[in-house]
């Protein structure tokens, strides 16, 4: 079946020829179709898309991470005294958020396909922003637990939903880099969250509110501002770029034709804005062992992130730094993550390889976890530098693995549910990782770093297994193509 593109000047559907190579297909579009576009036109449209869609989705991720993690900043204020709870109960509230996210991932992505990505993502921003704001008026443990759980429930599904939207607009060769840029919102929030909180917590006493209450007020309000921006500007799909209210479309009819045609020339499953979701498609996704392997990879490789992200400042403080300096110094690793994730994702897109670059990321982490274990003695700055380099390579494989799932999905339903699977894996890993650092293991945390080392080592055979599964799929596809002379195009999985 040939992909379809909409003629920019009518509703006529033009059948476009297929070839073994997406590049050859695009070339035939440029040379043979009456609606061909130039390379300069495509670059101009992509620049507009990058400076329009990407900042919106990154801003949403930034606010999600701020609203999820600001509880650790609130813990340094008077929240336990004001609510009459313990720090252990605050930590349990944080885990309730992760549990809510895990529960909501698949139902959220099913709703996304029923309503459309732009509709559902915009609603999510409003819902979790409202909950984040109402945390301000928690008065006891019950209201605290309820709001933390609801926060996770409404945040669940945003990450795979936004990545599904990226897959609608970008081709396979562009997706890993855009996924890495999408995760900048996560890393930027981690890097700046403590800095924002340091200033906001000083507002304690204004209007009778504690510092932690002002933190929830301002960050919840910021989320609702981003919701309004989503409502005003977020496009639906390449062929329907107007936002929900139907006005202020920044893309022309010609832009829409180029955006739509270029993605379906490569993958005709992207012709529809929504996937057909049914009980059978859900069962098919559950039976796809490749999705389970990707989820397992995220559980194993992201468990270290759960511990390093939560306890990073505490580990740095145990080296002899003050509380303030520990929080400031912990932000350095997030900047390193942004730089390394950009570089490794760029290399992945250039080489069209996913698994090998995941392994490169794991080797980086293995090297520095091993260095911390083997460092018999060293000054506080030496241990800080090695710990920061370990944390700076933390979760580099996350964006690559997410993009890997999206790139190799053969159907929109598999793509959206597969992305939900890997995000569930990320959060399960985070829950497990929060148990790595124990006070009995301080200050060297030998057992924690040994566990981190072993987890990254274990991630390599899981990655190799996924690569082997896809290579076998490519082998079978080549055999089937030779047997079926009527269609010689091979849908190649990226390894």
C-alpha positions as CSV (number, residue, x, y, z in Angstrom):
1,X,0.0,0.0,0.0
2,X,1.4,3.4,-1.0
3,X,1.5,6.3,1.4
4,X,-0.8,9.2,0.8
5,X,-0.2,12.9,0.7
6,X,-2.6,15.8,0.6
7,X,-2.2,18.2,-2.3
8,X,-1.6,21.6,-0.9
9,X,-4.3,23.2,-3.2
10,X,-7.1,20.8,-2.9
11,X,-8.4,17.8,-0.9
12,X,-7.3,15.5,-3.7
13,X,-5.2,12.5,-2.4
14,X,-2.1,11.7,-4.5
15,X,-0.6,8.2,-4.3
16,X,3.1,8.5,-3.9
17,X,5.5,5.8,-5.1
18,X,7.4,3.6,-2.7
19,X,11.0,2.4,-3.0
20,X,13.4,0.3,-0.8
21,X,14.9,3.5,0.6
22,X,13.1,6.4,2.2
23,X,15.7,8.7,0.6
24,X,14.8,7.3,-2.9
25,X,11.1,7.8,-2.1
26,X,11.7,11.4,-1.1
27,X,13.8,11.9,-4.2
28,X,10.9,10.6,-6.4
29,X,8.6,13.0,-4.6
30,X,10.9,15.9,-5.4
31,X,11.5,14.9,-9.0
32,X,8.3,13.3,-10.2
33,X,5.4,14.7,-8.2
34,X,3.8,18.0,-9.2
35,X,3.8,19.1,-5.6
36,X,7.5,18.5,-5.0
37,X,9.4,20.7,-2.6
38,X,13.0,21.8,-2.5
39,X,15.5,21.0,0.1
40,X,15.6,24.7,1.2
41,X,11.8,24.6,1.7
42,X,12.0,21.5,3.8
43,X,14.8,23.0,5.9
44,X,12.8,26.2,6.5
45,X,9.7,24.2,7.6
46,X,11.8,22.1,9.9
47,X,13.4,25.2,11.5
48,X,10.0,26.6,12.1
49,X,8.8,23.2,13.6
50,X,11.9,23.0,15.8
51,X,11.5,26.5,17.2
52,X,7.7,26.1,17.7
53,X,6.8,22.5,18.7
54,X,10.0,21.6,20.6
55,X,9.9,24.5,23.1
56,X,6.3,23.7,24.0
57,X,6.9,20.1,24.7
58,X,10.1,20.8,26.6
59,X,8.4,23.4,28.7
60,X,5.7,20.9,29.6
61,X,8.3,18.3,30.7
62,X,10.2,21.1,32.7
63,X,7.0,21.8,34.7
64,X,6.2,18.2,35.1
65,X,9.6,17.6,36.7
66,X,9.4,20.7,38.8
67,X,6.0,19.8,40.2
68,X,7.1,16.2,40.8
69,X,10.4,16.9,42.5
70,X,9.7,20.0,44.5
71,X,8.7,17.8,47.5
72,X,12.4,17.2,48.1
73,X,12.9,21.0,48.4
74,X,9.8,21.4,50.6
75,X,11.3,18.8,52.9
76,X,14.1,21.2,53.7
77,X,11.4,23.7,55.0
78,X,8.8,23.4,57.6
79,X,6.3,21.1,55.8
80,X,6.8,18.2,58.3
81,X,6.1,20.5,61.3
82,X,3.2,22.3,59.7
83,X,1.4,19.1,58.6
84,X,2.4,17.0,61.6
85,X,4.1,14.3,59.6
86,X,7.5,12.7,59.5
87,X,10.2,12.8,56.7
88,X,9.5,9.1,56.1
89,X,5.8,9.9,55.4
90,X,7.0,12.7,53.0
91,X,9.1,10.1,51.2
92,X,6.1,7.8,51.0
93,X,4.1,10.6,49.5
94,X,6.8,11.0,46.8
95,X,6.5,7.3,46.0
96,X,2.8,7.6,45.8
97,X,3.4,10.1,43.0
98,X,5.5,7.5,41.1
99,X,2.8,4.8,41.7
100,X,0.1,7.2,40.3
101,X,2.3,7.7,37.2
102,X,2.8,4.0,36.7
103,X,-1.0,3.3,37.1
104,X,-1.9,6.1,34.6
105,X,0.6,5.5,31.8
106,X,-1.4,3.0,29.6
107,X,-4.9,4.4,30.3
108,X,-3.6,7.9,29.6
109,X,-2.1,6.9,26.3
110,X,-5.3,5.1,25.2
111,X,-7.2,8.3,26.0
112,X,-4.6,10.3,24.0
113,X,-5.4,8.2,20.9
114,X,-9.2,8.6,21.4
115,X,-9.1,12.3,21.9
116,X,-5.9,13.4,20.0
117,X,-2.5,14.2,21.4
118,X,-3.0,17.9,21.5
119,X,-6.3,17.7,23.4
120,X,-5.1,15.2,26.0
121,X,-1.7,16.8,26.6
122,X,-3.3,20.2,27.1
123,X,-5.9,18.7,29.5
124,X,-3.1,17.0,31.5
125,X,-1.3,20.3,31.9
126,X,-4.4,21.9,33.4
127,X,-5.2,18.9,35.6
128,X,-1.8,18.4,37.2
129,X,-1.2,22.1,37.4
130,X,-4.4,22.5,39.4
131,X,-3.4,19.7,41.7
132,X,0.1,21.1,42.1
133,X,-1.4,24.4,43.2
134,X,-3.9,22.9,45.6
135,X,-1.1,21.1,47.5
136,X,-0.6,24.5,49.1
137,X,-3.6,24.1,51.3
138,X,-2.8,20.6,52.5
139,X,-3.5,20.4,56.3
140,X,-2.7,16.8,57.3
141,X,-1.3,13.6,56.1
142,X,-4.5,12.5,54.3
143,X,-4.7,15.6,52.1
144,X,-1.0,15.4,51.5
145,X,-1.1,11.8,50.3
146,X,-4.2,12.5,48.2
147,X,-2.7,15.4,46.3
148,X,0.7,13.6,45.7
149,X,-1.1,10.6,44.3
150,X,-3.4,12.7,42.1
151,X,-0.4,14.6,40.9
152,X,1.2,11.4,39.6
153,X,-2.1,10.2,38.2
154,X,-2.5,13.3,36.0
155,X,1.2,13.5,35.1
156,X,1.2,9.8,34.0
157,X,1.2,9.6,30.2
158,X,2.6,13.0,29.4
159,X,6.1,11.8,28.5
160,X,5.1,9.0,26.1
161,X,2.3,11.2,24.8
162,X,4.6,14.0,23.9
163,X,7.1,11.5,22.4
164,X,4.2,10.1,20.3
165,X,3.6,13.6,19.1
166,X,7.3,14.0,18.1
167,X,7.0,10.7,16.1
168,X,4.1,12.2,14.1
169,X,6.2,15.2,13.0
170,X,9.7,13.8,12.7
171,X,11.3,11.0,10.6
172,X,13.3,8.1,12.1
173,X,16.6,9.7,11.3
174,X,15.6,12.9,13.3
175,X,13.9,11.3,16.3
176,X,16.7,10.4,18.7
177,X,18.1,13.9,18.7
178,X,14.6,15.5,19.2
179,X,13.9,13.0,22.0
180,X,17.1,14.0,23.7
181,X,16.2,17.7,23.4
182,X,12.7,16.8,24.8
183,X,14.5,15.4,27.9
184,X,16.3,18.7,28.3
185,X,13.1,19.7,30.2
186,X,13.7,17.0,32.7
187,X,17.4,17.7,33.2
188,X,16.9,21.5,33.3
189,X,14.3,21.2,36.0
190,X,16.6,18.9,38.0
191,X,19.4,21.5,37.6
192,X,17.3,24.6,38.4
193,X,14.7,23.2,40.8
194,X,16.9,23.6,43.9
195,X,18.0,27.1,42.8
196,X,14.4,28.2,42.3
197,X,13.4,26.7,45.7
198,X,16.3,28.5,47.4
199,X,14.8,31.8,46.5
200,X,11.1,30.9,46.9
201,X,11.6,29.4,50.4
202,X,12.8,32.8,51.6
203,X,9.2,34.1,51.1
204,X,8.1,32.3,54.3
205,X,5.7,34.5,56.3
206,X,4.4,36.6,53.4
207,X,0.6,36.6,53.4
208,X,0.8,34.1,56.2
209,X,2.1,31.3,54.1
210,X,5.1,29.1,54.8
211,X,8.0,28.8,52.3
212,X,6.9,25.4,51.0
213,X,3.4,26.7,50.4
214,X,4.8,29.6,48.3
215,X,6.8,27.0,46.4
216,X,3.7,25.0,45.5
217,X,1.8,28.2,44.7
218,X,4.3,29.6,42.3
219,X,5.3,26.4,40.6
220,X,1.6,25.3,40.3
221,X,0.8,28.7,38.8
222,X,3.7,28.4,36.3
223,X,2.3,25.1,35.1
224,X,-1.1,26.7,34.5
225,X,0.6,29.4,32.5
226,X,2.2,26.7,30.3
227,X,-1.3,25.1,30.0
228,X,-2.6,28.4,28.5
229,X,0.3,28.5,26.1
230,X,-0.5,24.9,25.1
231,X,-4.1,25.8,24.6
232,X,-3.1,28.8,22.4
233,X,-0.4,27.2,20.3
234,X,0.0,23.4,20.4
235,X,-0.7,21.9,16.9
236,X,-2.6,18.6,16.4
237,X,-0.5,16.9,13.7
238,X,1.5,17.7,10.5
239,X,-1.7,17.9,8.5
240,X,-3.6,19.9,11.1
241,X,-1.3,22.4,12.6
242,X,-3.9,24.8,14.0
243,X,-4.2,24.7,17.8
244,X,-7.3,23.7,19.6
245,X,-9.1,27.0,19.1
246,X,-8.5,26.8,15.4
247,X,-6.7,30.2,15.0
248,X,-3.1,31.5,15.1
249,X,-1.9,28.7,12.8
250,X,1.8,29.5,12.2
251,X,2.1,27.0,9.4
252,X,1.0,27.6,5.8
253,X,-0.9,25.1,3.6
254,X,2.4,24.4,1.8
255,X,4.2,23.8,5.1
256,X,1.5,21.3,6.1
257,X,1.9,19.4,2.8
258,X,5.7,19.1,3.3
259,X,5.3,18.1,7.0
260,X,2.7,15.4,6.2
261,X,4.3,14.0,3.0
262,X,7.8,13.6,4.3
263,X,6.8,11.5,7.3
264,X,4.4,9.2,5.5
265,X,6.8,8.7,2.6
266,X,9.0,7.0,5.2
267,X,6.3,5.4,7.4
268,X,2.7,5.2,6.2
269,X,1.5,4.3,9.7
270,X,1.9,8.0,10.5
271,X,-0.8,8.9,8.0
272,X,-3.4,9.1,10.8
273,X,-3.3,11.5,13.7
274,X,-4.7,8.9,16.0
275,X,-4.1,5.2,16.4
276,X,-7.0,2.7,16.3
277,X,-7.1,1.5,19.9
278,X,-9.1,-1.6,20.8
279,X,-8.9,-4.6,23.2
280,X,-7.1,-6.5,20.5
281,X,-4.5,-3.8,19.9
282,X,-3.9,-3.7,23.6
283,X,-3.5,-7.5,23.8
284,X,-1.2,-7.5,20.7
285,X,1.0,-4.9,22.5
286,X,1.1,-7.0,25.6
287,X,2.2,-10.0,23.6
288,X,5.0,-8.1,21.8
289,X,8.0,-9.3,23.8
290,X,10.2,-6.6,22.2
291,X,8.3,-3.9,24.2
292,X,8.8,-5.9,27.4
293,X,12.6,-6.0,26.7
294,X,12.7,-2.3,26.2
295,X,10.8,-1.8,29.5
296,X,13.2,-4.2,31.3
297,X,16.1,-2.2,29.9
298,X,14.7,1.0,31.4
299,X,14.0,-0.6,34.8
300,X,17.6,-1.9,35.0
301,X,19.4,1.1,33.6
302,X,17.4,3.8,35.3
303,X,17.3,2.3,38.8
304,X,20.7,4.1,39.4
305,X,19.0,7.4,38.4
306,X,16.4,7.0,41.1
307,X,19.0,6.8,43.8
308,X,21.5,9.4,42.4
309,X,18.8,12.0,41.7
310,X,17.2,11.7,45.1
311,X,20.3,11.4,47.2
312,X,22.9,13.3,45.1
313,X,22.9,16.4,47.3
314,X,23.2,14.2,50.4
315,X,26.1,12.2,49.0
316,X,27.9,15.5,48.1
317,X,27.2,16.8,51.6
318,X,28.7,13.7,53.1
319,X,32.0,14.6,51.4
320,X,32.2,17.6,53.7
321,X,30.4,20.4,51.8
322,X,27.8,22.6,53.4
323,X,24.1,22.1,52.7
324,X,23.8,25.1,50.4
325,X,27.0,24.2,48.5
326,X,25.8,20.6,48.2
327,X,22.6,21.7,46.4
328,X,24.5,24.1,44.1
329,X,27.2,21.5,43.3
330,X,24.6,18.8,42.5
331,X,23.3,21.0,39.6
332,X,26.6,20.5,37.7
333,X,25.8,16.9,36.8
334,X,22.5,17.9,35.2
335,X,24.4,20.3,32.9
336,X,26.7,17.5,31.9
337,X,23.8,15.2,31.2
338,X,22.3,17.8,28.8
339,X,25.6,18.1,26.9
340,X,26.3,14.3,26.7
341,X,22.7,13.4,25.8
342,X,22.8,15.9,23.0
343,X,26.1,14.5,21.6
344,X,25.2,10.9,22.0
345,X,21.8,11.3,20.4
346,X,23.3,13.3,17.5
347,X,25.7,10.4,16.9
348,X,22.9,7.9,17.1
349,X,20.9,9.8,14.5
350,X,23.9,10.2,12.2
351,X,24.8,6.5,12.4
352,X,21.2,5.1,12.6
353,X,22.4,2.9,15.5
354,X,20.6,2.8,18.8
355,X,21.8,-0.1,20.9
356,X,25.5,0.4,20.4
357,X,25.2,4.0,21.7
358,X,23.2,2.8,24.7
359,X,26.1,0.5,25.5
360,X,28.6,3.5,25.2
361,X,26.5,5.3,27.7
362,X,26.5,2.4,30.1
363,X,30.3,2.0,29.8
364,X,30.7,5.6,30.8
365,X,28.7,5.0,34.0
366,X,30.5,1.7,34.7
367,X,33.9,3.4,34.4
368,X,33.1,6.1,37.0
369,X,31.1,3.8,39.4
370,X,34.1,1.5,39.3
371,X,36.4,4.5,40.0
372,X,34.4,5.5,43.1
373,X,34.6,1.9,44.4
374,X,38.3,1.6,43.7
375,X,39.3,5.0,45.1
376,X,40.9,4.1,48.4
377,X,41.6,7.6,49.3
378,X,41.1,11.0,47.9
379,X,40.1,14.6,48.8
380,X,36.6,15.8,48.8
381,X,37.0,17.5,45.4
382,X,38.4,14.4,43.8
383,X,35.5,12.3,45.0
384,X,33.0,15.0,44.1
385,X,34.5,15.2,40.5
386,X,34.2,11.4,40.0
387,X,30.7,11.3,41.5
388,X,29.6,14.2,39.3
389,X,30.9,12.5,36.1
390,X,29.0,9.4,37.2
391,X,25.8,11.4,37.7
392,X,26.5,13.3,34.5
393,X,26.3,10.1,32.5
394,X,23.2,9.1,34.4
395,X,20.2,8.1,32.3
396,X,21.9,8.8,28.9
397,X,20.3,5.6,27.6
398,X,16.8,6.7,28.5
399,X,16.1,9.0,25.6
400,X,17.9,6.6,23.2
401,X,15.8,3.6,24.4
402,X,12.5,5.7,24.1
403,X,13.4,6.8,20.6
404,X,14.4,3.2,19.7
405,X,10.9,2.0,20.6
406,X,9.2,4.7,18.6
407,X,11.5,4.3,15.5
408,X,11.0,0.6,15.2
409,X,7.2,0.6,15.9
410,X,5.3,-0.7,12.8
411,X,1.9,0.6,13.9
412,X,0.8,3.7,15.7
413,X,-0.9,1.7,18.4
414,X,2.3,-0.2,19.1
415,X,4.2,3.1,19.2
416,X,2.0,4.7,21.8
417,X,1.7,1.7,24.0
418,X,5.4,0.9,23.6
419,X,6.3,4.4,24.8
420,X,4.0,3.9,27.8
421,X,5.8,0.6,28.5
422,X,9.2,2.2,28.6
423,X,8.1,5.1,30.8
424,X,6.5,2.6,33.2
425,X,9.9,0.9,33.3
426,X,11.6,4.3,34.0
427,X,9.3,4.9,37.0
428,X,9.6,1.3,38.4
429,X,13.4,1.8,38.1
430,X,13.2,5.1,40.0
431,X,11.1,3.5,42.8
432,X,13.7,0.7,43.2
433,X,16.6,3.1,42.9
434,X,15.4,5.1,45.9
435,X,16.4,2.2,48.1
436,X,20.0,2.1,47.0
437,X,21.5,4.7,49.4
438,X,21.2,3.7,53.1
439,X,22.4,5.7,56.1
440,X,24.2,2.6,57.3
441,X,26.3,2.7,54.1
442,X,27.4,6.4,54.6
443,X,29.6,8.2,54.0
444,X,31.4,6.1,51.3
445,X,28.2,4.3,50.1
446,X,30.2,1.3,49.0
447,X,27.2,-1.0,48.6
448,X,25.2,1.6,46.7
449,X,27.9,2.2,44.2
450,X,28.5,-1.5,43.8
451,X,24.8,-2.0,43.1
452,X,24.9,0.9,40.5
453,X,28.0,-0.7,38.8
454,X,26.2,-4.1,38.6
455,X,23.0,-2.5,37.3
456,X,24.8,-0.8,34.4
457,X,26.8,-4.0,33.7
458,X,23.5,-5.9,33.5
459,X,22.1,-3.3,31.1
460,X,24.6,-4.3,28.4
461,X,23.4,-7.9,27.9
462,X,19.8,-6.7,27.8
463,X,20.7,-4.2,25.1
464,X,22.6,-6.9,23.1
465,X,19.5,-9.1,23.3
466,X,17.3,-6.4,21.9
467,X,19.8,-5.8,19.1
468,X,19.8,-9.5,18.3
469,X,16.0,-9.6,18.2
470,X,15.8,-6.7,15.7
471,X,18.6,-8.2,13.6
472,X,16.6,-11.5,13.4
473,X,13.6,-9.5,12.4
474,X,15.6,-7.8,9.6
475,X,16.8,-11.2,8.4
476,X,13.2,-12.6,8.3
477,X,12.0,-9.5,6.4
478,X,14.7,-9.9,3.8
479,X,13.7,-13.6,3.3
480,X,10.0,-12.7,3.0
481,X,10.8,-9.9,0.5
482,X,12.7,-12.3,-1.7
483,X,9.8,-14.7,-1.6
484,X,7.2,-12.0,-2.4
485,X,8.3,-10.5,-5.7
486,X,5.3,-8.2,-5.7
487,X,6.7,-5.9,-3.0
488,X,10.4,-5.7,-2.6
489,X,10.4,-2.9,0.0
490,X,11.9,-4.1,3.3
491,X,10.8,-2.4,6.6
492,X,14.2,-2.4,8.3
493,X,14.5,-2.3,12.1
494,X,17.2,-0.1,13.5
495,X,19.6,-1.9,15.8
